Amino acid sequence: MINLNNIEDNSWPKTKISILGGGKSGIAAAKLGEKIGADIFISDNNNNPKTIDRMRDFKYESGGHSKKILNSDLVIISPGISDSIPIAANCICNNIPIVSEIEFASWFTKSPILALTGSNGKTTTINLLNDMCISDGINSLLGGNLGIPFSENVLWEMDSDIINPVHVLELSSFQLEHINSFSPVIAGLLNISEDHMDRYKDIHDYSKNKIKLTQNISDSGWIIYNGDDPILENVFHKHEQAQIFSTFDHNKTHFKLNASKVYSGTPDNPEILFQLDETELKGSHNLQNILAAATMAYAFGISPIAIRDAIINFTPIPHRLEWIGNIMGVDYYNDSKATNIAATLAAIKSFDHQLIVIMGGMDKGHTNFSQLNPSLINRVKHIYTYGEAGRSIEKQINSTIEVTYIKEFKSAVLNASKQSKSGDIILLSPACSSFDQFSNYEERGDAFKKIFNNLELGV
């Protein structure tokens, strides 16, 4: 068996490693395991040709998880797989260690890790932090939850001549469930709000996994957290290695905010980082993202000039409050990445009035959509709901707001467009996952853009 308490004592050649899940992170972990000489076996519950084709270079099984996995020294579990499944329980009963792909990859790099988690805003913030590193001349390897597995970047680092790299990681609660010794030098926590309640017992269970990011912070490391978030403030306000960022006036923050700028120093003698009209990132949630990235970068020693350059040159992330164009005086915004209530609430609050909002998809676990109601009044004129969650959303929205349920996504968008008038804003911000009618939020966002393009062309 693998000794998780002293990784360097382990001998990897011929070590039997089973990987649950043949997706991107599973295959990346398999390739890294192969590099160190381990005996790799991949098990996936799916039986589709694409999954099988990905696993062909390794010993594998598809269509279910068999007891072959129990003949292992170590199991790596993919983030999309819950450890409540029977085979995981059997591994635990047989004292077979289970770790995440993130934990596994971290064993094979000595490079600094800047890691970020949170319920909303992770992708924008981590891309901004990555740009800040690059702007300062650092060889930054961006990975984790946003597409490139950590294992893939670690393997590339091992095979290349890259000098002094830094790993910049976006991490989900799923990826943090099975970490043991993973230790970033900068651990960032953006916010905690209800999400993935179909996987966790409650928000406390969910937040516990988010906060695991900080459990192995080194003596020289820093925890950067959102001082405006009550859950995070309660956990970290007395932590000696914690620094906060905040959109409110706060004497403990390095970067401060007023009506026109972000600055350090004092209001009487400010060192201006940037003027608010210099960035394309709009809305209070994006100010929060900027302050998080800037504070993490500053704690790591990145120069203020590099931080500023990254902020003013940053292009908003696709599918996250992305303006896609204007037709007949109506602006269209693609916020398909908003898959929970907090993200949709932030998007709605970014506009003042004349909003037509498209919501729906697959509910992520008995969501209380009525939480949106206070922010809808005098701001939203019509909501179109669609998909599996559409009826539930319709029932929970304040009766003073006009709501129309249309099952198919395309029809909902077309009806929203048909009913819009010059000066309106059509906002796709679903507050749900995409998996009822789409394979992921990107596909949903791309479908929205395609509908817009056809409307623009008059098709």
BELPE-V830144 format. One record per helix or strand of 3 or more residues. SS is the DSSP state (H for helix, E for strand). FROM is the first residue (numbers start at 0). LEN is the number of residues. If there is no record, write none. Layout:
SS,FROM,LEN ; SS,FROM,LEN
This chain:
H,6,3 ; E,15,5 ; H,23,12 ; E,38,5 ; H,48,7 ; E,58,3 ; H,66,4 ; E,73,4 ; H,85,8 ; E,96,4 ; H,100,6 ; E,111,6 ; H,121,14 ; E,138,6 ; H,149,10 ; E,164,6 ; H,172,4 ; E,185,4 ; H,202,12 ; E,221,5 ; H,229,7 ; E,241,4 ; E,260,5 ; E,269,6 ; H,275,3 ; H,283,17 ; H,303,9 ; E,321,6 ; E,329,5 ; H,340,8 ; E,354,6 ; H,368,8 ; E,379,7 ; H,389,7 ; E,401,4 ; H,408,11 ; E,424,4 ; H,440,17
